[in-house]
Amino acid sequence: MTYQQDYARLKAAFRLEEGRMPIDGNMDLAVLPFRSELPDPFLCGSMGLSPSAEAAISPSLAVIDGDVRENREFLYPVMMPAGKTRASSAILLFHGLNEKSWEKYLPWAERLCRMTGKAVVLFPTAFHMNRAPASWSNPKVMMPAVSERKRRFGPVESASFANVAMSTRLQFHPERFILSGLETCNDVERLMADIRAGLNPCIEAGASIDVFGYSIGAFLSEVIMLSDPAGHFRDSRAFLFCGGAILGSMDPVSKYIMDGKAGERLISYLKAPLEEELARESPLARLFERIASIGTIFRSLLEWDRMKAFRETQLAALGRRVGALALIKDQVIPGREVERTLAACAAGAESALIRVRDFPFPYTHENPFPLVPEYSEDVARCFEEVFEMAADFIG
């Protein structure tokens, strides 16, 4: 069966409804509930994040972040080997930036599950996937917002209905990028605590847990592996696909990620303005003080020359527990930048798996395995090679 056929089969079978359902004779899909409980009001968006500017672009964006119900209470899928009530090992799969559908990742999760025999947890980051209001990805609702942004700001590079919600939210409040990441780290910590307490119905308390991160999900994987305040990932491995580079080397401007105005504002903010805010008595500075381990790691991964010695020491300590595959023609997170950033892992372990390769068909960062019949054989072959590499590394 080709990659395209697998994609179509899994898409047709997938339902994001609580419960457990068979996918085929070898695989089940469980869908579990989760509640995001934030200890800090700033993470909830109740301090200093007025949505008035966003509301002027689109009424659907006139929301306080802490009041977005979809972000606080949501479902997440788990791909399971058929016949297993609870898995003794699992992989956390983290997706890319500004994604709203799990369809792309279903073949990825199935392959990892089939090749490793481990459960694969598809966990959504804050305000992404099903953690965002459906209106934010509705063309009828969002196209007027695209027009309004162009009217206000003139030509906007890569403006689209798919990215206008996140673009608007980040342009006016770029700190949301940090806060949603910290919220997700907090959620992952709670997910792991529930697993260790035996509260997860699909994963055993003593299960080994590994990580597969794609795009910004690779960045998240680095943060949780390097900070790990509770020691949940001390024995874990992480495989990074199309990600793992310093954030400042990323070019997020894309019709599928964010437009040019938002990209310029975000990258600019993560440089001097963020450091200036952290240097004074501000809510964000106080938050970073309380989450020192995560905050320090996060800051070290933003710019190449920021905390470079610290970052490379931390990466070298991970050594062979991190593997990565980047793509040469990736315009969002260039393969050479992934290789450059993770060279410290190789320095800590000569056999560290850090690879950069090319595919013999047109691809993009956002769509590494295009569903184009003309390239179906090559896509299927490269897909199998990538996930065989990931499965072998995670083991």
C-alpha positions in Angstrom: 0.0 0.0 0.0 1.4 3.4 -1.0 1.8 6.4 1.4 -1.1 8.1 -0.4 -3.3 5.1 0.1 -2.4 4.8 3.8 -3.1 8.5 4.2 -6.6 8.2 2.6 -7.4 5.0 4.6 -6.4 6.6 8.0 -8.1 9.9 7.2 -11.4 8.1 6.5 -11.1 6.0 9.7 -10.1 8.8 12.0 -12.6 10.3 14.5 -11.6 12.7 17.2 -14.2 11.3 19.6 -13.5 10.0 23.1 -13.2 6.2 23.2 -11.2 3.5 21.4 -11.8 2.3 17.9 -10.0 -0.3 15.6 -8.0 1.1 12.7 -7.2 -2.2 11.1 -6.3 -5.7 12.4 -3.0 -4.5 13.9 -3.8 -1.0 15.2 -6.3 0.8 17.5 -6.9 4.5 18.0 -7.8 5.7 21.5 -8.9 9.2 22.1 -8.5 10.6 25.6 -9.6 13.8 27.4 -7.2 16.3 29.0 -7.6 19.4 31.0 -4.9 22.1 30.9 -4.5 23.5 34.4 -2.2 26.5 34.6 -0.6 27.6 37.9 0.2 31.1 36.8 -2.4 33.7 35.7 0.0 35.2 33.2 0.0 31.9 31.3 -3.8 32.1 31.2 -3.5 35.4 29.2 -5.2 37.4 31.9 -2.4 39.9 32.4 -1.6 42.4 29.8 -2.9 40.6 26.7 -5.9 42.6 25.7 -7.5 41.3 22.4 -8.8 44.7 21.4 -6.4 45.1 18.4 -7.1 41.6 17.3 -10.9 42.2 17.6 -10.5 45.1 15.1 -9.2 42.6 12.5 -11.8 39.9 13.2 -14.5 39.5 15.8 -13.6 35.8 16.2 -10.2 36.9 17.6 -11.8 39.0 20.4 -11.0 36.5 23.1 -9.0 36.4 26.3 -6.6 33.5 25.9 -7.4 32.1 29.3 -11.1 31.9 28.2 -10.6 29.8 25.1 -12.4 26.7 26.2 -11.0 24.5 23.4 -7.5 25.2 24.7 -8.3 24.3 28.3 -10.3 21.1 27.7 -9.4 18.9 24.7 -9.0 15.4 23.4 -5.8 13.8 22.2 -5.3 10.6 20.1 -3.1 7.6 21.0 -2.2 5.1 18.3 -2.0 1.6 20.0 -1.0 -1.9 19.0 -4.3 -3.9 18.7 -5.0 -6.1 21.7 -3.0 -4.1 24.2 -5.0 -2.5 26.9 -2.0 -0.5 28.2 1.3 -0.1 26.6 4.6 -0.6 28.3 6.4 1.9 26.1 5.2 5.0 24.3 6.3 7.9 22.0 5.2 11.4 22.4 4.7 13.0 18.9 4.8 16.8 18.7 3.5 18.5 15.5 4.4 21.7 13.6 3.5 25.3 14.0 0.0 26.6 13.2 -1.4 23.2 12.4 -5.1 22.5 12.8 -5.6 18.9 11.7 -4.1 15.5 12.7 -4.6 14.0 9.3 -1.0 14.6 8.1 0.3 12.8 11.2 -1.8 9.7 11.2 0.5 7.7 8.8 3.5 8.9 10.8 2.0 7.7 14.1 0.9 4.4 12.5 4.4 3.7 11.1 6.1 4.5 14.4 3.6 2.3 16.3 3.9 -0.6 13.8 7.7 -0.4 13.6 8.4 0.0 17.3 5.4 -1.7 18.9 5.0 1.4 21.1 1.9 3.5 21.7 2.2 6.9 19.9 0.6 9.9 21.8 -0.3 12.7 19.4 -0.3 15.6 21.9 -1.5 19.1 20.7 0.4 22.2 21.7 -1.5 25.2 23.1 -3.9 26.9 20.6 -3.1 24.4 17.9 -4.9 21.5 16.4 -8.2 21.0 18.2 -7.0 23.4 21.0 -8.0 26.4 18.8 -11.6 27.6 18.0 -12.8 26.1 14.7 -13.5 29.6 13.4 -9.8 30.3 13.3 -9.3 27.9 10.4 -12.7 28.6 8.6 -12.1 30.3 5.2 -15.4 32.1 5.3 -14.6 33.6 8.7 -10.9 34.3 8.1 -10.8 35.7 4.6 -12.3 39.0 5.7 -9.5 39.2 8.3 -7.0 38.7 5.5 -8.5 41.6 3.6 -8.6 43.8 6.7 -4.9 43.1 7.4 -4.0 44.1 3.9 -6.1 47.2 4.1 -4.4 48.3 7.4 -0.8 47.2 6.7 -0.6 47.3 2.9 0.9 44.3 1.0 1.4 41.4 3.4 3.7 38.6 2.4 2.2 35.1 2.5 -1.1 36.3 3.9 -3.8 33.5 3.8 -6.9 32.4 5.7 -4.9 29.5 7.1 -2.4 31.8 8.9 -4.3 35.0 9.6 -5.5 34.1 13.1 -2.1 33.2 14.4 -0.4 36.0 12.4 -2.7 38.6 14.0 -2.4 37.2 17.5 1.4 37.1 17.3 1.8 40.5 15.6 0.0 42.3 18.4 1.3 40.1 21.3 4.4 38.1 20.2 4.8 36.9 23.8 2.0 34.5 23.1 4.6 32.4 21.3 6.5 31.9 24.6 3.4 31.6 26.8 1.8 28.9 24.6 5.1 27.0 24.6 5.3 27.2 28.4 1.7 26.1 28.7 2.5 23.1 26.6 5.5 22.3 28.7 3.3 22.4 31.7 0.7 20.2 30.0 3.4 17.6 29.1 4.6 17.6 32.7 1.1 16.9 33.8 0.6 14.2 31.2 3.8 12.5 32.4 2.8 12.8 36.0 -0.5 11.1 35.3 1.3 8.3 33.5 3.7 7.8 36.3 0.8 7.8 38.8 -0.9 5.0 36.8 -3.8 7.3 35.8 -3.4 7.1 32.0 -5.7 4.3 30.7 -3.5 3.5 27.7 0.1 3.7 29.1 1.5 1.8 32.1 3.0 3.7 35.0 6.4 2.4 34.4 6.4 2.8 30.7 9.5 4.0 28.8 8.7 7.3 27.1 10.5 8.6 24.0 9.9 11.6 21.8 9.3 12.4 18.0 9.3 16.1 17.2 8.6 17.7 13.9 9.3 21.4 13.1 8.5 23.5 16.1 7.6 20.2 17.8 11.4 19.4 17.5 12.1 22.7 19.4 9.6 21.7 22.1 11.3 18.3 22.3 14.7 19.9 22.9 13.2 22.1 25.6 11.6 19.2 27.6 14.6 16.9 27.1 17.1 19.6 28.2 15.1 21.1 31.1 13.2 18.1 32.5 12.7 19.4 36.0 10.9 16.3 37.2 13.3 13.8 35.5 10.6 12.3 33.4 12.9 12.1 30.3 16.2 11.2 31.9 16.3 7.9 29.9 14.4 9.0 26.9 15.5 9.4 23.3 14.2 12.1 21.0 14.2 12.0 17.2 13.9 15.4 15.5 12.5 15.7 11.9 12.8 19.0 10.0 13.7 20.8 13.2 16.1 21.3 16.0 17.9 24.5 14.9 18.3 27.7 16.9 14.9 29.5 16.6 16.5 32.7 15.3 17.6 30.8 12.2 14.0 29.8 11.4 12.0 31.6 8.6 8.4 31.1 9.6 6.9 33.2 6.8 4.6 30.8 4.9 0.9 30.7 3.8 0.6 27.8 6.2 2.5 29.2 9.2 2.4 33.0 9.5 2.5 36.0 7.3 5.4 38.4 6.8 4.2 41.0 9.3 3.8 38.5 12.1 7.1 36.8 11.2 9.0 40.1 11.3 7.4 41.0 14.6 8.1 37.6 16.3 11.7 37.2 15.2 12.4 40.8 16.2 10.7 40.4 19.6 12.7 37.2 20.5 15.9 39.2 20.1 16.3 42.4 22.1 12.8 43.2 23.3 12.4 39.9 25.1 15.7 40.2 26.9 14.9 43.8 27.9 11.5 42.6 29.3 13.2 39.8 31.2 15.8 42.3 32.6 13.1 44.4 34.3 10.4 43.7 36.9 7.7 42.4 34.6 5.1 39.6 34.8 7.1 37.6 32.2 10.3 38.1 34.1 8.7 36.8 37.3 7.3 33.8 35.4 10.7 33.0 34.0 12.1 33.1 37.6 9.6 30.6 38.8 10.3 28.2 35.9 14.0 28.7 35.9 15.1 25.4 34.3 12.7 25.7 31.3 13.1 29.4 30.9 16.9 29.2 30.8 16.9 26.4 28.2 14.3 28.3 26.1 16.4 31.4 26.1 19.6 29.5 25.1 17.8 28.2 22.0 16.7 31.5 20.6 19.9 33.1 19.2 23.2 31.5 18.1 25.4 33.7 20.3 23.1 33.8 23.3 24.2 31.5 26.2 26.2 29.5 23.5 28.6 27.8 25.9 25.7 26.8 28.3 23.6 25.5 25.4 26.4 23.4 23.9 27.3 21.9 27.2 23.7 20.8 27.7 23.4 19.4 24.2 26.7 17.5 24.5 25.3 15.9 27.7 22.4 14.5 25.7 24.8 13.1 23.1 23.4 9.9 21.5 19.9 10.4 23.1 19.1 12.9 20.3 18.9 12.1 16.6 17.8 14.3 13.8 17.0 14.2 10.1 16.8 17.6 8.3 16.1 18.4 4.6 18.4 20.3 2.3 15.6 22.3 0.5 13.8 23.1 3.7 13.2 26.9 3.6 11.7 27.2 7.0 14.2 25.4 9.2 17.3 24.9 6.9 19.0 21.5 7.2 22.4 23.2 7.6 21.2 25.1 10.6 19.9 21.9 12.3 23.2 20.3 11.7 25.1 23.3 13.1 23.0 23.5 16.2 23.1 19.8 17.0 26.8 19.5 16.3 27.3 19.7 20.1 25.3 16.4 20.4 27.8 14.8 18.1 30.7 16.3 20.1 29.3 14.5 23.1 28.9 11.2 21.3 30.8 10.3 18.1 28.0 8.1 16.9 25.2 10.7 17.4 22.7 10.4 14.5 22.5 13.9 12.9 21.7 13.7 9.1 20.8 16.1 6.3 19.4 14.7 3.1 17.4 15.5 0.1 14.3 13.9 -1.5 14.1 13.2 -5.3 10.7 15.1 -5.7 9.4 18.6 -4.9 8.7 19.0 -1.2 8.5 21.8 1.4 9.0 22.0 5.1 5.3 22.1 5.6 4.7 19.2 3.3 7.7 16.8 3.2 5.6 13.9 1.7 3.3 15.5 -1.0 0.2 13.6 -2.0 1.0 13.8 -5.7 0.4 10.7 -7.8 3.3 11.5 -10.1 5.8 11.1 -7.2 3.9 8.3 -5.3 6.7 5.7 -5.5 9.5 8.0 -4.5 7.4 9.6 -1.7 6.5 6.1 -0.3 10.1 5.0 -0.4 11.4 8.2 1.3 8.6 8.0 3.9 9.6 4.5 4.8 13.2 5.4 5.0 12.6 8.4 7.3 10.4 6.4 9.7 12.6 3.3 9.7 15.5 5.7 10.7 13.3 7.2 13.5 12.0 3.8 14.7 15.5 2.3 14.7 16.8 5.3 16.7 14.0 5.3 19.2 14.0 1.6 19.3 
